[in-house]
Amino acid sequence: MVTLKWALAQERQETREMLDIYKRYTKGQASKQDLQVANKQFIDILKGLGLGVFAVLPFAPITIPLVVKIAHMVGVDILPSSFSNPKPPKTKVLDKPKDD
């Protein structure tokens, strides 16, 4: 469950960055590299939506791992990048007050 939490937090952060890049792009302030990063995240969102279709099907706990396994066997990556290699989310470190 912790891994799923990390993956969802990472997806949320990447999606916010994607939206920020697209916003800057509409103002002409984003580079081509930024746009490539945003487009990669957009593809990850589409992958997640594709898996969402299987979540509403009966026997989803069986069908989703099966579809992921079959896709892996034929060389297709259908999982978003944050689910393929989840990392702990970046957290802000608060300064501890000094004892006098």
C-alpha atoms as one frame of an Amber mdcrd trajectory, in Angstrom:
protein
   0.000   0.000   0.000   2.897   2.351   0.717   4.275   1.743  -2.777   0.888
   2.594  -4.283   0.748   5.764  -2.176   4.218   6.792  -3.384   3.310   6.080
  -7.008   0.112   8.127  -6.793   1.938  11.009  -5.107   4.584  10.937  -7.821
   1.911  10.911 -10.553   0.170  13.880  -8.940   3.410  15.859  -8.778   4.343
  15.030 -12.384   0.860  15.979 -13.583   1.080  19.363 -11.854   4.446  19.949
 -13.523   2.934  18.937 -16.875   0.102  21.425 -16.489   2.569  24.148 -15.522
   4.680  23.427 -18.610   1.629  23.522 -20.885   0.601  26.814 -19.273   4.073
  28.263 -19.915   3.982  26.876 -23.471   0.804  28.806 -24.242   2.679  31.962
 -23.196   5.720  30.991 -25.276   7.933  30.462 -22.223   8.576  26.696 -22.394
  11.457  25.044 -24.217  11.167  22.013 -26.476  12.735  19.858 -23.762  10.098
  21.006 -21.275   7.424  20.168 -23.804   8.859  16.680 -24.286   8.684  16.086
 -20.519   5.071  17.289 -20.467   4.119  15.090 -23.417   5.695  12.055 -21.727
   3.573  12.699 -18.631   0.482  13.112 -20.811   1.146   9.655 -22.255   1.424
   8.315 -18.681  -2.003   9.789 -17.915  -3.457   8.061 -20.973  -1.909   4.769
 -19.837  -3.554   5.180 -16.448  -6.907   5.865 -18.068  -6.508   2.744 -20.168
  -5.979   0.647 -17.060  -8.996   2.342 -15.506 -11.173   0.649 -18.116 -10.110
  -2.734 -16.770 -10.806  -1.608 -13.194 -14.566  -1.486 -13.874 -14.668  -4.951
 -15.390 -15.696  -7.937 -13.313 -12.755  -9.822 -11.818 -10.526  -6.702 -12.049
  -8.034  -8.059  -9.459  -7.407 -10.913 -11.889  -7.691  -9.131 -15.241  -5.398
  -6.173 -14.518  -2.322  -8.221 -13.505  -3.044 -10.588 -16.387  -3.197  -7.740
 -18.917  -0.010  -6.201 -17.502   1.784  -9.571 -17.690   0.649 -10.225 -21.277
   1.644  -6.702 -22.331   5.065  -7.200 -20.746   5.469 -10.515 -22.623   4.854
  -8.814 -25.989   7.066  -5.843 -25.111   4.438  -3.178 -24.459   4.596  -0.984
 -21.363   1.060  -0.174 -20.250   1.879   0.965 -16.718   2.564   4.650 -16.050
   6.210   5.343 -15.259   5.560   6.030 -11.585   4.048   2.564 -11.162   6.932
   0.885 -12.970   9.540   2.282 -10.594   7.907   4.105  -7.674  10.085   6.316
  -5.500   9.274   7.996  -2.207   7.821  11.468  -2.809  10.013  14.473  -2.277
   9.275  15.978   1.095  10.156  19.349   2.475  12.540  19.284   5.410  11.559
  21.706   8.119  14.270  23.393  10.121  14.247  22.278  13.726  14.394  25.109
  16.257  17.659  25.313  18.149  17.631  24.731  21.884  19.060  27.626  23.883
